[in-house]
Amino acid sequence: MKLTTAIGRLRLIGLCEGVSFLVLLGVAMPLKYVAGRPEAVKVVGWAHGVLFMLFVLALFQAASEREWPLRRMAAGFLAAVLPFGTFVFDARLRREVDGGAG
């Protein structure tokens, strides 16, 4: 994963965003509602929000650089709001890059 490319940055931020989303849903939310520890959601939610915004910015940068159609950009955005979505999107980006198309 090359961080010098828009795709490389998108992939890295996407993986971090995906992990933060899963931690928010699988750890912080249960801590809030089961254990009465709302501070977990506050901290993890804030981090996830920042990573989500970075993902959207990286998505627009990669889409602009690669001249992706609107449908591809929409798929990337949808991936960011679905659990495990960024991991599926990353797999497609990895195949694109490894296949020589990117």
Stockholm file with secondary structure:
# STOCKHOLM 1.0

chainA/1-102         MKLTTAIGRLRLIGLCEGVSFLVLLGVAMPLKYVAGRPEAVKVVGWAHGVLFMLFVLALFQAASEREWPLRRMAAGFLAAVLPFGTFVFDARLRREVDGGAG
#=GR chainA/1-102 SS CCTTSHHHHHHHHHHHHHHHHHHIIIIIHHHHHTSCCTHHHHHHHHHHHHHHHHHHHHHHHHHHHHTCCHHHHHHHHHHHHSTTHHHHHHHHHHHHHHTTCC
#=GC SS_cons         CCTTSHHHHHHHHHHHHHHHHHHIIIIIHHHHHTSCCTHHHHHHHHHHHHHHHHHHHHHHHHHHHHTCCHHHHHHHHHHHHSTTHHHHHHHHHHHHHHTTCC
//
